[in-house]
Structures are given as structure tokens and as C-alpha cells.
Amino acid sequence: MGRTILFLGLILVLIGGVLLLGEKYGIKNPLDFRFGGENWTFYFPLGTSILVSIVLSLLIYFFKK
């Protein structure tokens, strides 16, 4: 159980790092919505949430087998 949690944590860190590098170089997920005005910004990461959900679902599916 401990190894599984550690592995999933490392996978999440890697996904987060890839997403941060993508933002740094201007690569954006087209399903992430950003609206803003002069004094406000609203950011809704729909595409990123879907992507992380799919990856985690696949990992859990393969570890349960």
C-alpha cells in the first residue's frame, strides 16, 4: 500500500511539473478557461482536471488488476 501511494505521488509531481513547464513555454490546454477584466481574473482548469482524472483512473485500474 505504501509503495502504491508513493508511486501515485511521484506521478502527480511529474504531471504537475510537465504542466508548469508547458505554461512556461506558452503551451496551454485549450479546455482551460481564463476570463479577466481590468481588476479580476477567473481561471477554470477544466481540461487539466479531465486529463488528471483520466490518468489517475487508468493508474488505479492497472494497479487493481
Phi and psi restraints in degrees (range 20) as a CNS / XPLOR table:
assign (resid 1 and name C) (resid 2 and name N)
       (resid 2 and name CA) (resid 2 and name C) 1.0 -64.5 20.0 2
assign (resid 2 and name N) (resid 2 and name CA)
       (resid 2 and name C) (resid 3 and name N) 1.0 -39.3 20.0 2
assign (resid 2 and name C) (resid 3 and name N)
       (resid 3 and name CA) (resid 3 and name C) 1.0 -65.3 20.0 2
assign (resid 3 and name N) (resid 3 and name CA)
       (resid 3 and name C) (resid 4 and name N) 1.0 -38.1 20.0 2
assign (resid 3 and name C) (resid 4 and name N)
       (resid 4 and name CA) (resid 4 and name C) 1.0 -64.3 20.0 2
assign (resid 4 and name N) (resid 4 and name CA)
       (resid 4 and name C) (resid 5 and name N) 1.0 -45.0 20.0 2
assign (resid 4 and name C) (resid 5 and name N)
       (resid 5 and name CA) (resid 5 and name C) 1.0 -64.2 20.0 2
assign (resid 5 and name N) (resid 5 and name CA)
       (resid 5 and name C) (resid 6 and name N) 1.0 -41.5 20.0 2
assign (resid 5 and name C) (resid 6 and name N)
       (resid 6 and name CA) (resid 6 and name C) 1.0 -62.9 20.0 2
assign (resid 6 and name N) (resid 6 and name CA)
       (resid 6 and name C) (resid 7 and name N) 1.0 -43.6 20.0 2
assign (resid 6 and name C) (resid 7 and name N)
       (resid 7 and name CA) (resid 7 and name C) 1.0 -63.5 20.0 2
assign (resid 7 and name N) (resid 7 and name CA)
       (resid 7 and name C) (resid 8 and name N) 1.0 -45.0 20.0 2
assign (resid 7 and name C) (resid 8 and name N)
       (resid 8 and name CA) (resid 8 and name C) 1.0 -63.6 20.0 2
assign (resid 8 and name N) (resid 8 and name CA)
       (resid 8 and name C) (resid 9 and name N) 1.0 -36.9 20.0 2
assign (resid 8 and name C) (resid 9 and name N)
       (resid 9 and name CA) (resid 9 and name C) 1.0 -63.8 20.0 2
assign (resid 9 and name N) (resid 9 and name CA)
       (resid 9 and name C) (resid 10 and name N) 1.0 -42.4 20.0 2
assign (resid 9 and name C) (resid 10 and name N)
       (resid 10 and name CA) (resid 10 and name C) 1.0 -65.2 20.0 2
assign (resid 10 and name N) (resid 10 and name CA)
       (resid 10 and name C) (resid 11 and name N) 1.0 -38.6 20.0 2
assign (resid 10 and name C) (resid 11 and name N)
       (resid 11 and name CA) (resid 11 and name C) 1.0 -63.2 20.0 2
assign (resid 11 and name N) (resid 11 and name CA)
       (resid 11 and name C) (resid 12 and name N) 1.0 -43.1 20.0 2
assign (resid 11 and name C) (resid 12 and name N)
       (resid 12 and name CA) (resid 12 and name C) 1.0 -63.6 20.0 2
assign (resid 12 and name N) (resid 12 and name CA)
       (resid 12 and name C) (resid 13 and name N) 1.0 -38.8 20.0 2
assign (resid 12 and name C) (resid 13 and name N)
       (resid 13 and name CA) (resid 13 and name C) 1.0 -63.8 20.0 2
assign (resid 13 and name N) (resid 13 and name CA)
       (resid 13 and name C) (resid 14 and name N) 1.0 -42.4 20.0 2
assign (resid 13 and name C) (resid 14 and name N)
       (resid 14 and name CA) (resid 14 and name C) 1.0 -63.6 20.0 2
assign (resid 14 and name N) (resid 14 and name CA)
       (resid 14 and name C) (resid 15 and name N) 1.0 -43.4 20.0 2
assign (resid 14 and name C) (resid 15 and name N)
       (resid 15 and name CA) (resid 15 and name C) 1.0 -62.1 20.0 2
assign (resid 15 and name N) (resid 15 and name CA)
       (resid 15 and name C) (resid 16 and name N) 1.0 -43.7 20.0 2
assign (resid 15 and name C) (resid 16 and name N)
       (resid 16 and name CA) (resid 16 and name C) 1.0 -61.8 20.0 2
assign (resid 16 and name N) (resid 16 and name CA)
       (resid 16 and name C) (resid 17 and name N) 1.0 -40.6 20.0 2
assign (resid 16 and name C) (resid 17 and name N)
       (resid 17 and name CA) (resid 17 and name C) 1.0 -64.4 20.0 2
assign (resid 17 and name N) (resid 17 and name CA)
       (resid 17 and name C) (resid 18 and name N) 1.0 -41.3 20.0 2
assign (resid 17 and name C) (resid 18 and name N)
       (resid 18 and name CA) (resid 18 and name C) 1.0 -64.1 20.0 2
assign (resid 18 and name N) (resid 18 and name CA)
       (resid 18 and name C) (resid 19 and name N) 1.0 -41.9 20.0 2
assign (resid 18 and name C) (resid 19 and name N)
       (resid 19 and name CA) (resid 19 and name C) 1.0 -65.4 20.0 2
assign (resid 19 and name N) (resid 19 and name CA)
       (resid 19 and name C) (resid 20 and name N) 1.0 -39.5 20.0 2
assign (resid 19 and name C) (resid 20 and name N)
       (resid 20 and name CA) (resid 20 and name C) 1.0 -65.9 20.0 2
assign (resid 20 and name N) (resid 20 and name CA)
       (resid 20 and name C) (resid 21 and name N) 1.0 -42.1 20.0 2
assign (resid 20 and name C) (resid 21 and name N)
       (resid 21 and name CA) (resid 21 and name C) 1.0 -64.6 20.0 2
assign (resid 21 and name N) (resid 21 and name CA)
       (resid 21 and name C) (resid 22 and name N) 1.0 -37.2 20.0 2
assign (resid 21 and name C) (resid 22 and name N)
       (resid 22 and name CA) (resid 22 and name C) 1.0 -62.1 20.0 2
assign (resid 22 and name N) (resid 22 and name CA)
       (resid 22 and name C) (resid 23 and name N) 1.0 -41.4 20.0 2
assign (resid 22 and name C) (resid 23 and name N)
       (resid 23 and name CA) (resid 23 and name C) 1.0 -65.5 20.0 2
assign (resid 23 and name N) (resid 23 and name CA)
       (resid 23 and name C) (resid 24 and name N) 1.0 -38.3 20.0 2
assign (resid 23 and name C) (resid 24 and name N)
       (resid 24 and name CA) (resid 24 and name C) 1.0 -62.2 20.0 2
assign (resid 24 and name N) (resid 24 and name CA)
       (resid 24 and name C) (resid 25 and name N) 1.0 -36.9 20.0 2
assign (resid 24 and name C) (resid 25 and name N)
       (resid 25 and name CA) (resid 25 and name C) 1.0 -98.0 20.0 2
assign (resid 25 and name N) (resid 25 and name CA)
       (resid 25 and name C) (resid 26 and name N) 1.0 12.1 20.0 2
assign (resid 25 and name C) (resid 26 and name N)
       (resid 26 and name CA) (resid 26 and name C) 1.0 84.8 20.0 2
assign (resid 26 and name N) (resid 26 and name CA)
       (resid 26 and name C) (resid 27 and name N) 1.0 9.9 20.0 2
assign (resid 26 and name C) (resid 27 and name N)
       (resid 27 and name CA) (resid 27 and name C) 1.0 -88.2 20.0 2
assign (resid 27 and name N) (resid 27 and name CA)
       (resid 27 and name C) (resid 28 and name N) 1.0 117.3 20.0 2
assign (resid 27 and name C) (resid 28 and name N)
       (resid 28 and name CA) (resid 28 and name C) 1.0 -120.6 20.0 2
assign (resid 28 and name N) (resid 28 and name CA)
       (resid 28 and name C) (resid 29 and name N) 1.0 146.7 20.0 2
assign (resid 28 and name C) (resid 29 and name N)
       (resid 29 and name CA) (resid 29 and name C) 1.0 -74.1 20.0 2
assign (resid 29 and name N) (resid 29 and name CA)
       (resid 29 and name C) (resid 30 and name N) 1.0 126.0 20.0 2
assign (resid 29 and name C) (resid 30 and name N)
       (resid 30 and name CA) (resid 30 and name C) 1.0 -67.7 20.0 2
assign (resid 30 and name N) (resid 30 and name CA)
       (resid 30 and name C) (resid 31 and name N) 1.0 -14.6 20.0 2
assign (resid 30 and name C) (resid 31 and name N)
       (resid 31 and name CA) (resid 31 and name C) 1.0 -95.6 20.0 2
assign (resid 31 and name N) (resid 31 and name CA)
       (resid 31 and name C) (resid 32 and name N) 1.0 3.8 20.0 2
assign (resid 31 and name C) (resid 32 and name N)
       (resid 32 and name CA) (resid 32 and name C) 1.0 -89.2 20.0 2
assign (resid 32 and name N) (resid 32 and name CA)
       (resid 32 and name C) (resid 33 and name N) 1.0 122.0 20.0 2
assign (resid 32 and name C) (resid 33 and name N)
       (resid 33 and name CA) (resid 33 and name C) 1.0 -99.4 20.0 2
assign (resid 33 and name N) (resid 33 and name CA)
       (resid 33 and name C) (resid 34 and name N) 1.0 135.0 20.0 2
assign (resid 33 and name C) (resid 34 and name N)
       (resid 34 and name CA) (resid 34 and name C) 1.0 -134.0 20.0 2
assign (resid 34 and name N) (resid 34 and name CA)
       (resid 34 and name C) (resid 35 and name N) 1.0 120.6 20.0 2
assign (resid 34 and name C) (resid 35 and name N)
       (resid 35 and name CA) (resid 35 and name C) 1.0 -121.5 20.0 2
assign (resid 35 and name N) (resid 35 and name CA)
       (resid 35 and name C) (resid 36 and name N) 1.0 145.9 20.0 2
assign (resid 35 and name C) (resid 36 and name N)
       (resid 36 and name CA) (resid 36 and name C) 1.0 -158.8 20.0 2
assign (resid 36 and name N) (resid 36 and name CA)
       (resid 36 and name C) (resid 37 and name N) 1.0 157.2 20.0 2
assign (resid 36 and name C) (resid 37 and name N)
       (resid 37 and name CA) (resid 37 and name C) 1.0 -124.1 20.0 2
assign (resid 37 and name N) (resid 37 and name CA)
       (resid 37 and name C) (resid 38 and name N) 1.0 -156.3 20.0 2
assign (resid 37 and name C) (resid 38 and name N)
       (resid 38 and name CA) (resid 38 and name C) 1.0 -67.7 20.0 2
assign (resid 38 and name N) (resid 38 and name CA)
       (resid 38 and name C) (resid 39 and name N) 1.0 -43.9 20.0 2
assign (resid 38 and name C) (resid 39 and name N)
       (resid 39 and name CA) (resid 39 and name C) 1.0 -118.7 20.0 2
assign (resid 39 and name N) (resid 39 and name CA)
       (resid 39 and name C) (resid 40 and name N) 1.0 13.9 20.0 2
assign (resid 39 and name C) (resid 40 and name N)
       (resid 40 and name CA) (resid 40 and name C) 1.0 -149.2 20.0 2
assign (resid 40 and name N) (resid 40 and name CA)
       (resid 40 and name C) (resid 41 and name N) 1.0 155.8 20.0 2
assign (resid 40 and name C) (resid 41 and name N)
       (resid 41 and name CA) (resid 41 and name C) 1.0 -143.4 20.0 2
assign (resid 41 and name N) (resid 41 and name CA)
       (resid 41 and name C) (resid 42 and name N) 1.0 136.1 20.0 2
assign (resid 41 and name C) (resid 42 and name N)
       (resid 42 and name CA) (resid 42 and name C) 1.0 -122.3 20.0 2
assign (resid 42 and name N) (resid 42 and name CA)
       (resid 42 and name C) (resid 43 and name N) 1.0 125.2 20.0 2
assign (resid 42 and name C) (resid 43 and name N)
       (resid 43 and name CA) (resid 43 and name C) 1.0 -123.8 20.0 2
assign (resid 43 and name N) (resid 43 and name CA)
       (resid 43 and name C) (resid 44 and name N) 1.0 125.3 20.0 2
assign (resid 43 and name C) (resid 44 and name N)
       (resid 44 and name CA) (resid 44 and name C) 1.0 -124.4 20.0 2
assign (resid 44 and name N) (resid 44 and name CA)
       (resid 44 and name C) (resid 45 and name N) 1.0 106.1 20.0 2
assign (resid 44 and name C) (resid 45 and name N)
       (resid 45 and name CA) (resid 45 and name C) 1.0 -84.2 20.0 2
assign (resid 45 and name N) (resid 45 and name CA)
       (resid 45 and name C) (resid 46 and name N) 1.0 64.1 20.0 2
assign (resid 45 and name C) (resid 46 and name N)
       (resid 46 and name CA) (resid 46 and name C) 1.0 -64.0 20.0 2
assign (resid 46 and name N) (resid 46 and name CA)
       (resid 46 and name C) (resid 47 and name N) 1.0 -49.3 20.0 2
assign (resid 46 and name C) (resid 47 and name N)
       (resid 47 and name CA) (resid 47 and name C) 1.0 -63.9 20.0 2
assign (resid 47 and name N) (resid 47 and name CA)
       (resid 47 and name C) (resid 48 and name N) 1.0 -41.2 20.0 2
assign (resid 47 and name C) (resid 48 and name N)
       (resid 48 and name CA) (resid 48 and name C) 1.0 -65.6 20.0 2
assign (resid 48 and name N) (resid 48 and name CA)
       (resid 48 and name C) (resid 49 and name N) 1.0 -39.7 20.0 2
assign (resid 48 and name C) (resid 49 and name N)
       (resid 49 and name CA) (resid 49 and name C) 1.0 -63.1 20.0 2
assign (resid 49 and name N) (resid 49 and name CA)
       (resid 49 and name C) (resid 50 and name N) 1.0 -41.8 20.0 2
assign (resid 49 and name C) (resid 50 and name N)
       (resid 50 and name CA) (resid 50 and name C) 1.0 -64.8 20.0 2
assign (resid 50 and name N) (resid 50 and name CA)
       (resid 50 and name C) (resid 51 and name N) 1.0 -43.6 20.0 2
assign (resid 50 and name C) (resid 51 and name N)
       (resid 51 and name CA) (resid 51 and name C) 1.0 -62.3 20.0 2
assign (resid 51 and name N) (resid 51 and name CA)
       (resid 51 and name C) (resid 52 and name N) 1.0 -46.3 20.0 2
assign (resid 51 and name C) (resid 52 and name N)
       (resid 52 and name CA) (resid 52 and name C) 1.0 -65.1 20.0 2
assign (resid 52 and name N) (resid 52 and name CA)
       (resid 52 and name C) (resid 53 and name N) 1.0 -38.6 20.0 2
assign (resid 52 and name C) (resid 53 and name N)
       (resid 53 and name CA) (resid 53 and name C) 1.0 -62.9 20.0 2
assign (resid 53 and name N) (resid 53 and name CA)
       (resid 53 and name C) (resid 54 and name N) 1.0 -42.7 20.0 2
assign (resid 53 and name C) (resid 54 and name N)
       (resid 54 and name CA) (resid 54 and name C) 1.0 -64.8 20.0 2
assign (resid 54 and name N) (resid 54 and name CA)
       (resid 54 and name C) (resid 55 and name N) 1.0 -45.7 20.0 2
assign (resid 54 and name C) (resid 55 and name N)
       (resid 55 and name CA) (resid 55 and name C) 1.0 -62.7 20.0 2
assign (resid 55 and name N) (resid 55 and name CA)
       (resid 55 and name C) (resid 56 and name N) 1.0 -45.5 20.0 2
assign (resid 55 and name C) (resid 56 and name N)
       (resid 56 and name CA) (resid 56 and name C) 1.0 -66.2 20.0 2
assign (resid 56 and name N) (resid 56 and name CA)
       (resid 56 and name C) (resid 57 and name N) 1.0 -38.3 20.0 2
assign (resid 56 and name C) (resid 57 and name N)
       (resid 57 and name CA) (resid 57 and name C) 1.0 -62.3 20.0 2
assign (resid 57 and name N) (resid 57 and name CA)
       (resid 57 and name C) (resid 58 and name N) 1.0 -42.2 20.0 2
assign (resid 57 and name C) (resid 58 and name N)
       (resid 58 and name CA) (resid 58 and name C) 1.0 -65.6 20.0 2
assign (resid 58 and name N) (resid 58 and name CA)
       (resid 58 and name C) (resid 59 and name N) 1.0 -41.0 20.0 2
assign (resid 58 and name C) (resid 59 and name N)
       (resid 59 and name CA) (resid 59 and name C) 1.0 -63.5 20.0 2
assign (resid 59 and name N) (resid 59 and name CA)
       (resid 59 and name C) (resid 60 and name N) 1.0 -43.9 20.0 2
assign (resid 59 and name C) (resid 60 and name N)
       (resid 60 and name CA) (resid 60 and name C) 1.0 -65.6 20.0 2
assign (resid 60 and name N) (resid 60 and name CA)
       (resid 60 and name C) (resid 61 and name N) 1.0 -39.8 20.0 2
assign (resid 60 and name C) (resid 61 and name N)
       (resid 61 and name CA) (resid 61 and name C) 1.0 -60.9 20.0 2
assign (resid 61 and name N) (resid 61 and name CA)
       (resid 61 and name C) (resid 62 and name N) 1.0 -45.4 20.0 2
assign (resid 61 and name C) (resid 62 and name N)
       (resid 62 and name CA) (resid 62 and name C) 1.0 -72.0 20.0 2
assign (resid 62 and name N) (resid 62 and name CA)
       (resid 62 and name C) (resid 63 and name N) 1.0 -31.5 20.0 2
assign (resid 62 and name C) (resid 63 and name N)
       (resid 63 and name CA) (resid 63 and name C) 1.0 -76.2 20.0 2
assign (resid 63 and name N) (resid 63 and name CA)
       (resid 63 and name C) (resid 64 and name N) 1.0 -25.1 20.0 2
assign (resid 63 and name C) (resid 64 and name N)
       (resid 64 and name CA) (resid 64 and name C) 1.0 -77.6 20.0 2
assign (resid 64 and name N) (resid 64 and name CA)
       (resid 64 and name C) (resid 65 and name N) 1.0 -20.6 20.0 2
